[in-house]
Amino acid sequence: MQQEGNTKIWTKRFISLFFTNISVFFVFYGLVTTLPLYAIGELHQTDKEAGLLLSGFLLSAIIVRPFSGKLLDVFGKKKLLVISIIGYFLCTVLYLFIHPFGLLLGLRFFQGIFFSIITTAAGSLAADIVPANRKGAGLGYFTMSTNLAVVIGPFIGLLLIQYSSFNVLFIVMSICILVGGILAVTMKTDDLPKPKHQGKLTFKFNDLFERHALPVAAIASLVAFSYASVLSFLSVYAQQKDLMDVASLFYAVFAAAMLITRPYTGKLYDTKGPQFVILPGILFFAIGLVMLAFVAGPVLFLCAAIFVGIGYGAVNTSLQALAVQSASHTRSGYATATYFTMFDLGIALGSYILGMVAVQAGYGSVYLIGAGILVVVFIIYLARLTSFRGQTSA
């Protein structure tokens, strides 16, 4: 267990988990960016069919995620993390050999299963490892691993297929996740909480969701709905606006804004309270989306990246920390699973619904609707502020 007087975040095992998480999301974002190009260019599929590669992945993640908290509680977090990374690694290797598009969709579905368990286990282990009195800062730093992968994955992925081949891409991705797996295996977790229900694989509501984390996770799903406008449609929007030359730079500025502000927002969360990070973050995020809706040139486009990066980074990491703190220490796996289930659901619904809006009304309307959703989130959070403030003492 964490000692009361321990305030150190960057321990050896935290660093190992940090880089394991980078490797997982490096592969995720690298493939999300390049697989549609692979499907269209190499497998001769349509744009719509290429989009199914992400939908199938998210579908399996949403289905499996509610069960992952119980699975962690029965089999143990580290054990399930290692097993799932092995499955994730094997799926990545299989991209070298599977060419029929139907089988590729199946592979994406199965890889999504392992991804959902890995991310739940890693997030829950991070919550167990960081000191209780530095939860906001610690989980914020851990989330930086995902932020780094947002830039590194697409950048290296696109570079590899531009100057080499898709097979080289799949080999590099496989090596990366192999290294992450080795780090996970060597990470010491003997002093962390042990599984409470070994051998009891039954599923009731409490085994699927953490009730106390649901209100925060519901708000996170609305934030994710708005974030889908950036994750799913930015490259297409940039192409329409003749901004493809700076599209990759958008993600670099976006990630830099998150990384630079993360130490300050984490400290503010722990010293002042989550509302001092979440409320300004929602406003920054909304302003960034409004900028995107009216973008006409590269300057405003990159300014939007700054606002979206600061806002989304602050809100997402703070809500995740708040969801974990809403539950007891022994229920951190369930709280993490509940949070990611609702977040994934928000991304999936946002991608689908906003995609229909884009067809009917254009991408400018997509970003205005995303900003409007965030205004609703701001109002809801204000209304529940007293309740959330009380949860942080849980």
Sequence and secondary structure as in RCSB ss.txt:
>XXXX:A:sequence
MQQEGNTKIWTKRFISLFFTNISVFFVFYGLVTTLPLYAIGELHQTDKEAGLLLSGFLLSAIIVRPFSGKLLDVF
GKKKLLVISIIGYFLCTVLYLFIHPFGLLLGLRFFQGIFFSIITTAAGSLAADIVPANRKGAGLGYFTMSTNLAV
VIGPFIGLLLIQYSSFNVLFIVMSICILVGGILAVTMKTDDLPKPKHQGKLTFKFNDLFERHALPVAAIASLVAF
SYASVLSFLSVYAQQKDLMDVASLFYAVFAAAMLITRPYTGKLYDTKGPQFVILPGILFFAIGLVMLAFVAGPVL
FLCAAIFVGIGYGAVNTSLQALAVQSASHTRSGYATATYFTMFDLGIALGSYILGMVAVQAGYGSVYLIGAGILV
VVFIIYLARLTSFRGQTSA
>XXXX:A:secstr
   TT      HHHHHHHHHHHHHHHHHHHHHHHHHHHHHHTS   HHHHHHHHHHHHHHHHHHHHHHHHHHHHH
 HHHHHHHHHHHHHHHHHHTTT  SHHHHHHHHHHHHHHHHHHHHHHHHHHHHHS GGGHHHHHHHHHHHHHHHH
HHHHHHHHHHHHHS HHHHHHHHHHHHHHHHHHHHH   TTS   SSTT     HHHH  GGGHHHHHHHHHHHH
HHHHHHHHHHHHHHHTT GGGHHHHHHHHHHHHHHHHHHHHHHHHHH THHHHHHHHHHHHHHHHHHHT  SHHH
HHHHHHHHHHHHHHHHHHHHHHHHHTS GGGHHHHHHHHHHHHHHHHHHHHHHHHHHHHHH HHHHHHHHHHHHH
HHHHHHHHTHHHHHHHTT 
